[in-house]
Amino acid sequence: MPYIKPERRPQLDAFIEAIEPALETMEDGDLNYLISSMLWIRFQRNKGYRMINAIVGVLECVKLEFYARMARPYEEEKIVENGDII
């Protein structure tokens, strides 16, 4: 989950702010490359099933969090705007 303790956020926020301009112009493949590269570095430091399982778990949780916080509310707006399928 992305809800880390406040004291851990400044260093990560500085990293995010540093790459934010690039994020605005990235294509989907660029973002995939960035995320994959970060995960590759982490895996290379501790190869094994436990790390694979941890990384896949992180990706699944990121997907679910994104869907719950961003995609679902967008879909709800479109249901109101365009009507439901039922």
C-alpha positions in Angstrom: 0.0 0.0 0.0 1.3 3.5 -0.7 0.4 4.8 2.7 3.9 5.0 4.2 4.9 6.9 7.3 5.3 10.6 6.8 9.0 10.6 7.7 9.8 8.2 4.8 8.1 10.4 2.2 10.6 13.4 1.7 13.3 11.4 0.0 10.8 9.5 -2.2 8.9 12.8 -3.0 12.2 14.4 -4.0 12.8 11.5 -6.5 9.3 11.8 -7.8 9.6 15.6 -8.2 12.9 15.1 -10.1 11.3 12.8 -12.7 7.9 14.5 -12.9 8.7 16.6 -16.0 9.7 13.4 -17.8 6.5 11.6 -16.7 4.4 14.2 -18.4 5.8 13.4 -21.8 6.4 9.7 -21.5 4.8 7.3 -23.8 3.3 4.0 -22.4 6.4 2.1 -23.4 8.7 4.6 -21.6 6.8 4.2 -18.4 6.9 0.5 -18.7 10.7 0.7 -19.2 11.1 2.9 -16.2 9.1 0.7 -13.9 10.6 -2.5 -15.3 14.1 -1.1 -14.8 13.5 -0.2 -11.2 12.1 -3.7 -10.5 15.0 -5.3 -12.4 17.5 -3.4 -10.1 15.7 -4.6 -7.0 15.6 -8.2 -8.2 19.3 -8.2 -9.1 20.1 -7.4 -5.5 18.2 -10.3 -4.1 17.4 -12.9 -6.7 15.0 -15.7 -5.8 11.4 -16.7 -5.5 10.8 -14.6 -2.5 11.8 -11.4 -4.4 9.8 -12.5 -7.4 6.8 -13.0 -5.2 7.3 -9.6 -3.5 7.6 -7.7 -6.7 4.5 -9.4 -8.3 2.6 -8.6 -5.1 3.7 -5.0 -5.2 2.6 -4.7 -8.9 -0.8 -6.3 -8.1 -1.4 -3.9 -5.2 -0.4 -0.9 -7.3 -2.8 -2.1 -10.0 -5.6 -2.5 -7.5 -4.9 0.9 -5.8 -4.8 2.7 -9.1 -8.1 1.1 -10.2 -9.8 1.9 -6.9 -8.6 5.5 -6.6 -8.4 6.6 -10.3 -10.1 4.3 -12.7 -13.3 3.4 -10.8 -14.2 7.1 -10.0 -13.6 7.9 -13.7 -15.9 5.1 -14.7 -18.6 6.3 -12.3 -18.4 9.8 -13.8 -18.9 8.3 -17.2 -21.9 6.2 -16.1 -23.5 9.4 -14.8 -22.6 11.2 -18.0 -23.5 8.6 -20.6 -25.8 6.2 -18.7 -25.3 2.7 -17.5 -25.2 -0.4 -19.7 -28.2 -1.8 -17.9 
